[in-house]
Each structure stands twice: as C-alpha cells, then as structure tokens.
Amino acid sequence: MDMEPEKVNMRKGLSADPSYRCAACHGDEDVVPGHPIRGRAKSRSLSASPGLASTKEFRRTRSLHGPCPVTTFGPKACVLQNPQTIMHIQDPASQRLTWNKAPKSVLVIKKIRDASLLQPFKELCMYLMEENSMLVYVEKKVLEDPAIVGDDSFGPVKKKFCTFREDYDDISNQIDFIICLGGDGTLLYASSLFQGSVPPVMAFHLGSLGFLTPFNFENFQTQVTQVIQGNAAVVLRSRLNVKVVKELRGKKIAIPNGVLNEVVIDRGPSSYLSNVDVYLDGHLITTVQGDGVIVSTPTGSTAYAAAAGASMIHPNVPAIMITPICPHSLSFRPIVVPAGVELKIMLSPEARNTVWVSFDGRKRQEIRHGDSISITTSCYPLPSICVRDPVSDWFESLAQCLHWNVRKRQAHFTDEEGEEEG
C-alpha cells in the first residue's frame, strides 16, 4: 500500500478553525491558519487606569494561576470530566483520558541512529498497522536511518508510512496520539512539533534516564490497547510560551518558541559573568550576575534546574521556577513564582558581554543589548499518559531515576540500649 499521496505538503503552522479563540486565555493565544501562535496581545503587568492612579490601588488583570489549560488534545482526545471536582480543582489522580472519536492516526517518534530501537520500532508499527488498522506517521529522517535502510525485511512496512519533515510540514490536525520510543529527549521533541494543542503522548522507556518515559516496552500491546480504548490516566504538563524580540535593520522581530522543560540563559563562550535583568509583570525584581539563569516549568524542575540546586515540583503545580546558575552571591536562592505572571529578561546596561539562550536545549542563539526574552505559561499543556496516576508515577520516577532520599536506614535501639537511654 503506497501512502505517498498521504504525505503532508502544508507549510509549518497551526491550521485550525479561523474563528477559534482560546477563551481560557482571554484571546491571548489565537490560532490562525498558516501562522504560528501569536504572543500575548495584552500586557500582563500590574495596571490601573491612568486617570485614577492616585486614588486606586494597582490591580492584577490576570489570574496568578495562569491560563486555564485547554483540555482538548489534538483532533479527538480530551480529559474526562469529573463531576466531583471541588472549587474547579481536580484531584491529579482522577485525571483520565477519553476520546471523542476512536483514534485512527498515530505519530511514532523514535530516537535517531539507535540500532537497539529498530526491533521495538518494527514491532510497534506492525502492531498499530495490522492489528489496529491505524495510519502511522513517522519523520522522514527516521526512515533514512542506516539501520532501517539496511533492513530488507522492513521494506514492505516502510511503504505504508506517512512521512513529514520538521519545520516544513504541518501535522497538527493529522495526529490523534503520539508514541515515543527512547529517552526523555523524544518527549521534548514531540512537544516541539506541536506549538498549539498537543495530542496525548505515550512514552516508552528505551533510553538512558527515562524520568518522563514511564512505560516499559515488554507488554506494549496491552498498554497501547488500553490507551486506544480510553482507559488511561493523564498528567497535564504545563509549557512555556517564549518570545525572543530582536531588532533587525531598525525593525523589531518576535520569534516564538514553545518550551516543555526550561529556557536557559547563559554567558556562552565569554569569560565574564553574565549580567541580566529579570522583570516580573513589568517590575524589575533582580539582576542575575553569574553563569546564567534557568526559567523552568514544574516538569523541568527535575532537569537542569535540579542540578543547579532548585526544588523539584510536581507537574500539576501551576508555577514557573527561576533558578540562577552559579550566582556570584551568597543569598541568591531559587524562587517559584505563580504561573500567571509574565517574565521578561534583558541584558543589563552594565553587561560586559552578550548572553546565549536555548529552549529545551535546542535553537541556541545570541542575545544582544536591546533584545528581550518574554516568558509566559501556555494554555496548551502536554498531556502525558501515565502508567498508574500522576502522583504515583512522579514519585516512582524520583525513586528509580534520581534515587531521591536514598539513605541507609538508622538502626533501632535494642532493649538494653533503650533502658540505658531512659
């Protein structure tokens, strides 16, 4: 079966109903065909009417908790509504995935140039195609992997795939759910492909660390079937909208980026300290003098931020973390701010050198004087499917991957020692 006609030929961008507007964000994130998600249209800073500034206190125009997450994921998936929700706060363990219609298309993301993943990749794709009659999408460069090109037995299967190219083809409305084979990087890559609504993601642990990939591949048939039937818990991992504003030829150009883990601003190759100003809702809160600063989601709190001394935050907590990297100060502790604020980071006027910024470790670029980085919480979370539930899976990852609080247990007193102590 030749799927060549099914190739996607649309340019990268969100194609959706032109009348769609995210009500949860009050119109901040519009979806327009052929265009990426636009940045925040209104100021999120503390504001008051100019004429009443002397008589009224400043009031916040947005919720501190950030935008309500859009709970529809791709064309067919959504969160199962819980009638027992209290005060609009749902128990994380009760978040369940459901389908409006049966899923028919799946995107399989495989770690590139890893021969050990060839057999799991073949087994999964054949199971999806033959047992579930699903349309399987893969990135074109996956099929160009030497391990797959040299496998003659995989030839008939390759003809059934639909392929796409990153940064060129738009598959945002084609995918019902996503399966990742590899490590945490495959989940980050899946997030980068969908700047708007993200289909549910099922991640199999076939990499090194596996903090974000909770599923084991041994019994993948049973687990995939449960997801297709809508029998699965889901955790909504908040993401960041990052807008880099640069001045080119006298014009300011905004470059949007979506982030699941963290935005890292560092001193790059310079031997000088980085010197950047951090604004929160338009107010200067601090100047970072050191190797740099990390702005992360709760999901990213167990990544680079944890290595820099930050606390680890459960993905269901609405928050943004600010963590300095080797600050030249004895009192600069990492802080957690509400998810509803807008952060803005710029080079300080006194800075001796430029800084560099990266987004989930990708698209690294230089930030010069006059450039700015604006960061807000996106209303499009990444729905990550759980093995058990969001709480149990998170603590299991802390224990298995990071060996959280592993210590030899203190021995109890013997009867004689207890009597002597008394």
DORO-655154 format. One record per residue (C-alpha): x, y, z. Coordinates in steps of 0.5 Angstrom, whole numbers, plus 500, padded with zeros to 3 digits. Each point is the difference from the previous one (the first is absolute). Last residue first. Example, Ala and Ser with C-alpha at 12.3 -4.5 7.8 and 13.67 -1.06 7.14 Angstrom:
527498514498493502
This chain:
531512659506500496503494504493496499500502493507497499498493503494499496504502494499506497498501492505500495500506495498499493506500495498506495496501494497507500498500493504495496499504493497495495497495505498504506498507496497496495496496504498506504497503493497494498496499507497507499498501493497493500501493498504499494499507498499504493503507499495505498505506498497506502497506495498506505507502499503503506504506499507502498503507497507500497503507498505502495503508501507497502501494497497493501504494496496494498499492501495497497499494504502498508493500502500508497507503500502507501507503500503506503503506498506504503502505505493501503499507503494501496497494503499495494492498500495495503493501501495496504493500499496497506494495500504494502502503507507501502505495503507502502507497500504503505505506499503502507507498500501504493504499494495495497502493498494499495494504503493497500493503499495495500493501497493497503494497500501493504498494496507499497502498508506505502507498501504505504506504496507499502503501493500492498492501502499505495504497494494494501496498506497508500498499492494497501498505505502505494506503500504507500507499500505505502507502498508499502499505505497507501493500500496507501494500504493501500499506495492501499497499493496494503506496502507503497506497501507504498506496497507501502504493497507500504506501495504494497495500494499494496492500502498504506494496501492501499497493500492500499498493503496494500494500495501506496497503494503505496498507496505505497498507500503505495501507502502504494506505499504495496499495505498501507499493504494498504500493502493497502500494505493497501501495506497493501496497505500492501493498500500493503496494497497494503498494495494496497498504494499494496506502496504501506498493503503497493506503501501497507498493498505500493506503504501495505507500500501507498500503507496507500502505505504505495501507503505498505503495495508500501503496495495499494495495499495502505493500496497507499492500499498508498493502499500505494502507501496506499505506498507500499500493498507497497504503506496496505502493496507502500500501508496493500506497496505503504497497506503493498498496494494497497494506500493498498496506498492501499495502495504503495498504494498507502507502503503496494503507497506498495507504500503502507500492501499496494494495499499493498494495499502493501498494496506500495504499506497493502501497494508501500501498508502493498506504495503503507506505497495506499498499508507499503502506495495505503496503494494497502500504506502506496493500497497501507495495501492500500497493500492500498497494504497494498500497508503494499504501493502507501501501507503493501505501494502507503501497507504494498504504495502505505502495505504497495504506498501503507507497501502503494500507502501505495494504501496499507493498497494504500493497498495504498493497500494500496493497500498502507492498502496506501499505506505496503502500508506501504499500508502505505498497507507499503501508499494501504496506496500507503494504497497501507499493501500495494495494502497500493507498497500502492504495496506504497500501493502496493498500493503505496506502504500501508494503503501502507502507498503502507498506504504506499505501506499499507501508502494501496500506495499508500503501507498506504504506502497504505495506499500507501507503497500495494492502498502504494505495498495494501504495504505494498504495503503496493497495496500505494496498494501496494504494503504497494497497494499493498503498494497503493497496494493499503499505506500497507500506505503500507499506504492500499498499507505495502495495502495502494505498495498502493498496494496504495506498495498493501507497501507499496505502504507501496505496496499500493495495497502495496498494504502493497493496499501499493507496501496495504501494496497494502
